[in-house]
Amino acid sequence: MARSTSAEKRPGFFSQIRSLFTFTREAFPWLGWLLAGIVVLGVALGVVVGFLLQPQWWGILLWGITGLMVGALAAMMTMTRFSTRAMYRKLDGMPGASGHVLSNMLGRNWRGEEMPVGINPKTQEAVYRAVGRGGIVVVGEGSKGRLTRLMRDERMRAQRVASGVPVHEFYVGHGEGEVPIDQLAKTIKALPKAIDRATMGAVLQRIESVSQSITSLPIPKGIDPTKVRSQRPR
């Protein structure tokens, strides 16, 4: 009964479209006018084509319906693109934004982690990692100056675990030498392929085994693990 109830409460297609439109319109208030214009333009083009190819009323009607469908499809594609831009606007500057991009936006050739692999609990600077066909990527989120030690430690750990695999470093931000959050996935996916899928899988296994061994070590006295976890950005 519980499963059937939860399945019935899942939002339908039109409900999802409405939610996506509402979310995107918060960043782009003129979105509704743009989408309506695209649909109207599609209908107009269909009617014009009907007049030229089949001047009978039924031909114009059919071409008008075709134009309506094409316009609706173009409007959907436009809204999807703007919703992605709205999402990046919302993520920009938020703690954990890099982890969200690495774990959701890199495609099948990369495997990223949403949780940071290194963090400064006092300043909230964090380091994230992804492994893919381009090698190992280490991403720093926060003040570039205060991230130096965290980035160095993670780079050395990656080089020690996966010797010979290239390690790339990126800092998220809008300063000199930094990558904006909306360009992070594109920048990583543009890296040249350096390893094959078999090597990628082996590197992932090594890193996961090392990470598990680190987390299984006893916690030194004087450290409260609950406080450390609570300060991690999500």
RODO-2510 file (C-alpha; in nm, 4 decimals, decimal comma):
residues 234
     n   res          X          Y          Z
     1     m     0,0000     0,0000     0,0000
     2     a     0,2798     0,2396     0,0858
     3     r     0,4483     0,1845    -0,2508
     4     s     0,1298     0,2393    -0,4478
     5     t     0,0530     0,5556    -0,2509
     6     s     0,3987     0,7004    -0,3144
     7     a     0,3716     0,6142    -0,6834
     8     e     0,0370     0,7915    -0,7089
     9     k     0,1846     1,1054    -0,5542
    10     r     0,4627     1,1347    -0,8098
    11     p     0,4240     1,4510    -1,0167
    12     g     0,2996     1,3990    -1,3689
    13     f     0,4468     1,5339    -1,6897
    14     f     0,2523     1,8609    -1,6931
    15     s     0,3152     1,9128    -1,3231
    16     q     0,6878     1,8802    -1,3832
    17     i     0,6693     2,1226    -1,6749
    18     r     0,4826     2,3729    -1,4586
    19     s     0,7389     2,3396    -1,1794
    20     l     1,0247     2,3826    -1,4261
    21     f     0,8589     2,6898    -1,5767
    22     t     0,8002     2,8442    -1,2326
    23     f     1,1596     2,7828    -1,1288
    24     t     1,3018     2,9282    -1,4508
    25     r     1,0713     3,2314    -1,4507
    26     e     1,2113     3,3354    -1,1127
    27     a     1,5425     3,4053    -1,2851
    28     f     1,3953     3,5208    -1,6184
    29     p     1,0590     3,6970    -1,5608
    30     w     1,0069     3,7499    -1,9346
    31     l     1,0261     3,3762    -2,0087
    32     g     0,6488     3,3373    -2,0586
    33     w     0,6395     3,6018    -2,3315
    34     l     0,9366     3,4427    -2,5075
    35     l     0,7811     3,0946    -2,5080
    36     a     0,4456     3,2292    -2,6270
    37     g     0,6194     3,4154    -2,9091
    38     i     0,7996     3,0991    -3,0174
    39     v     0,4720     2,9045    -3,0331
    40     v     0,2957     3,1828    -3,2255
    41     l     0,5867     3,2044    -3,4665
    42     g     0,5691     2,8291    -3,5258
    43     v     0,1962     2,8486    -3,6041
    44     a     0,2515     3,1452    -3,8363
    45     l     0,5251     2,9646    -4,0258
    46     g     0,3020     2,6582    -4,0609
    47     v     0,0166     2,8668    -4,2007
    48     v     0,2485     3,0380    -4,4484
    49     v     0,3825     2,7022    -4,5662
    50     g     0,0235     2,5805    -4,6018
    51     f    -0,0684     2,8779    -4,8192
    52     l     0,2309     2,8098    -5,0417
    53     l     0,2036     2,4311    -5,0712
    54     q    -0,1643     2,3477    -5,0109
    55     p    -0,3841     2,6587    -5,0384
    56     q    -0,7005     2,4612    -4,9486
    57     w    -0,8430     2,5252    -4,6026
    58     w    -0,7653     2,1733    -4,4786
    59     g    -0,4062     2,2009    -4,5980
    60     i    -0,3620     2,5338    -4,4174
    61     l    -0,5181     2,3811    -4,1046
    62     l    -0,2891     2,0778    -4,1092
    63     w     0,0180     2,2886    -4,1655
    64     g    -0,0940     2,5227    -3,8879
    65     i    -0,1215     2,2267    -3,6477
    66     t     0,2211     2,1096    -3,7579
    67     g     0,3582     2,4566    -3,6923
    68     l     0,1958     2,4510    -3,3482
    69     m     0,3702     2,1237    -3,2612
    70     v     0,7049     2,2465    -3,3912
    71     g     0,6642     2,5722    -3,1983
    72     a     0,5764     2,3858    -2,8781
    73     l     0,8825     2,1633    -2,9189
    74     a     1,1057     2,4651    -2,9784
    75     a     0,9557     2,6361    -2,6730
    76     m     1,0297     2,3272    -2,4605
    77     m     1,3906     2,3189    -2,5775
    78     t     1,4262     2,6906    -2,5075
    79     m     1,2832     2,6551    -2,1580
    80     t     1,5181     2,3639    -2,0846
    81     r     1,8177     2,5705    -2,1852
    82     f     1,7102     2,8670    -1,9760
    83     s     1,6308     2,6406    -1,6802
    84     t     1,9910     2,5187    -1,6880
    85     r     2,1126     2,8765    -1,6816
    86     a     1,8747     2,9531    -1,3940
    87     m     2,0075     2,6541    -1,2019
    88     y     2,3667     2,7716    -1,2398
    89     r     2,2669     3,1203    -1,1264
    90     k     2,1195     2,9706    -0,8120
    91     l     2,4226     2,7480    -0,7514
    92     d     2,6758     3,0262    -0,8015
    93     g     2,8401     3,1015    -0,4688
    94     m     2,6561     2,8291    -0,2749
    95     p     2,8624     2,5816    -0,0680
    96     g     2,8538     2,2402    -0,2308
    97     a     2,7790     2,3697    -0,5810
    98     s     3,0934     2,2078    -0,7215
    99     g     2,9960     1,8711    -0,5798
   100     h     2,6539     1,8958    -0,7416
   101     v     2,8098     1,9699    -1,0802
   102     l     3,0704     1,6923    -1,0540
   103     s     2,8158     1,4293    -0,9532
   104     n     2,5396     1,5235    -1,1999
   105     m     2,6735     1,7176    -1,4988
   106     l     2,9805     1,5347    -1,6310
   107     g     2,8234     1,2490    -1,8251
   108     r     2,9234     0,8835    -1,8436
   109     n     3,2945     0,9437    -1,9078
   110     w     3,3413     1,0898    -1,5611
   111     r     3,2610     0,9842    -1,2057
   112     g     3,2360     1,2687    -0,9543
   113     e     3,1584     1,2860    -0,5856
   114     e     2,8997     1,5201    -0,4345
   115     m     3,0622     1,5245    -0,0919
   116     p     3,3996     1,6987    -0,0520
   117     v     3,7138     1,4894    -0,0122
   118     g     3,8791     1,7653     0,1887
   119     i     3,7350     2,0471     0,3953
   120     n     3,8408     2,3221     0,6340
   121     p     3,5696     2,3234     0,9038
   122     k     3,6573     2,6775     1,0143
   123     t     3,6485     2,8568     0,6808
   124     q     3,4271     2,6112     0,4834
   125     e     3,6783     2,5872     0,1986
   126     a     3,6305     2,2481     0,0349
   127     v     3,7952     2,0269    -0,2258
   128     y     3,6056     1,7924    -0,4587
   129     r     3,7301     1,5171    -0,6861
   130     a     3,6267     1,3509    -1,0106
   131     v     3,7830     1,0674    -1,2099
   132     g     3,7329     1,0253    -1,5821
   133     r     3,8849     0,9640    -1,9217
   134     g     4,0816     1,2857    -1,8848
   135     g     4,2447     1,1715    -1,5609
   136     i     4,1801     1,2983    -1,2098
   137     v     4,0272     1,6399    -1,1470
   138     v     4,0625     1,8226    -0,8170
   139     v     3,8267     2,1191    -0,7724
   140     g     3,8678     2,3815    -0,5021
   141     e     3,5682     2,5768    -0,3754
   142     g     3,6303     2,8857    -0,1634
   143     s     3,9127     3,1326    -0,1196
   144     k     4,1949     3,0414    -0,3548
   145     g     4,4620     3,1441    -0,1070
   146     r     4,3241     2,9350     0,1774
   147     l     4,2704     2,6354    -0,0516
   148     t     4,6394     2,5926    -0,1319
   149     r     4,7117     2,3330     0,1354
   150     l     4,3932     2,1311     0,0782
   151     m     4,4527     2,1242    -0,2967
   152     r     4,8170     2,0230    -0,2530
   153     d     4,7286     1,7398    -0,0151
   154     e     4,4600     1,6016    -0,2479
   155     r     4,6850     1,6321    -0,5536
   156     m     4,9651     1,4435    -0,3777
   157     r     4,7201     1,1769    -0,2593
   158     a     4,5861     1,1306    -0,6130
   159     q     4,9360     1,1090    -0,7608
   160     r     5,0384     0,8551    -0,4981
   161     v     4,7326     0,6332    -0,5557
   162     a     4,7280     0,6604    -0,9367
   163     s     5,0851     0,7107    -1,0491
   164     g     5,1134     0,8260    -1,4086
   165     v     4,7533     0,9472    -1,4353
   166     p     4,7318     1,3236    -1,5037
   167     v     4,5872     1,5339    -1,2215
   168     h     4,4139     1,8608    -1,3125
   169     e     4,3361     2,1397    -1,0662
   170     f     4,0543     2,3920    -1,0973
   171     y     3,9380     2,6684    -0,8678
   172     v     3,5727     2,7705    -0,8840
   173     g     3,5032     3,1425    -0,8859
   174     h     3,5113     3,4579    -1,0939
   175     g     3,8665     3,5728    -1,0285
   176     e     4,1772     3,5418    -1,2406
   177     g     4,2598     3,1789    -1,3148
   178     e     3,9261     3,0595    -1,1741
   179     v     3,6431     2,8767    -1,3506
   180     p     3,2816     2,9997    -1,3144
   181     i     3,0470     2,7317    -1,1858
   182     d     2,8456     2,7331    -1,5100
   183     q     3,1634     2,6541    -1,7073
   184     l     3,3023     2,3882    -1,4740
   185     a     3,1419     2,0830    -1,6378
   186     k     3,2222     2,2098    -1,9880
   187     t     3,5854     2,2748    -1,8926
   188     i     3,6318     1,9289    -1,7421
   189     k     3,4662     1,7478    -2,0319
   190     a     3,6935     1,9350    -2,2740
   191     l     4,0061     1,7775    -2,1214
   192     p     4,1840     1,5463    -2,3667
   193     k     4,1401     1,1734    -2,3060
   194     a     4,4387     1,0350    -2,1215
   195     i     4,3249     0,6917    -1,9948
   196     d     4,0969     0,4168    -2,1198
   197     r     3,7882     0,2840    -1,9424
   198     a     3,9739    -0,0073    -1,7839
   199     t     4,2325     0,2266    -1,6305
   200     m     3,9563     0,4595    -1,5185
   201     g     3,7831     0,1741    -1,3363
   202     a     4,1091     0,0678    -1,1709
   203     v     4,1784     0,4236    -1,0545
   204     l     3,8296     0,4500    -0,9090
   205     q     3,8764     0,1252    -0,7169
   206     r     4,2114     0,2389    -0,5773
   207     i     4,0756     0,5752    -0,4679
   208     e     3,7676     0,4210    -0,3099
   209     s     3,9752     0,1644    -0,1209
   210     v     4,2104     0,4342     0,0085
   211     s     3,9164     0,6558     0,1086
   212     q     3,7552     0,3674     0,2969
   213     s     4,0762     0,2892     0,4798
   214     i     4,1109     0,6532     0,5820
   215     t     3,7544     0,6790     0,7115
   216     s     3,7992     0,3510     0,9042
   217     l     4,0952     0,4865     1,1017
   218     p     4,0282     0,5658     1,4708
   219     i     3,9370     0,9290     1,5395
   220     p     4,1985     1,1108     1,7520
   221     k     4,0929     1,2241     2,0956
   222     g     3,9590     1,5761     2,1202
   223     i     3,7750     1,5669     1,7846
   224     d     3,3965     1,5588     1,7869
   225     p     3,2912     1,3722     1,4675
   226     t     2,9347     1,5060     1,4831
   227     k     3,0551     1,8649     1,4731
   228     v     3,2856     1,7949     1,1811
   229     r     3,0080     1,6344     0,9767
   230     s     2,7565     1,9069     1,0540
   231     q     2,9814     2,1744     0,9043
   232     r     3,0183     2,0044     0,5670
   233     p     2,8396     2,1968     0,2884
   234     r     2,5690     1,9987     0,1170
***
